[in-house]
């Protein structure tokens, strides 16, 4: 998968956003221009294999990681680091 050039600070922030339960992949795409598949490829590249498997198990099928599957709109948590 072709990933854009990112500095280490951006990579760290993308990983942090990907781990957050309520930060959807669409927010990462909006801020960094990465699709869900690119985020997965980045996580696979940057994490240890066991950590990556744990993350994939955790986010697979999680409704909060996709805006269209969310059952709520208002009252969502927003990290202070999130733009």
Secondary structure as GFF3:
##gff-version 3
##sequence-region A 1 83
A	DSSP	alpha_helix	8	19	.	.	.	ID=ss1
A	DSSP	alpha_helix	25	32	.	.	.	ID=ss2
A	DSSP	alpha_helix	36	46	.	.	.	ID=ss3
A	DSSP	alpha_helix	49	59	.	.	.	ID=ss4
A	DSSP	three_ten_helix	63	65	.	.	.	ID=ss5
A	DSSP	three_ten_helix	67	69	.	.	.	ID=ss6
###
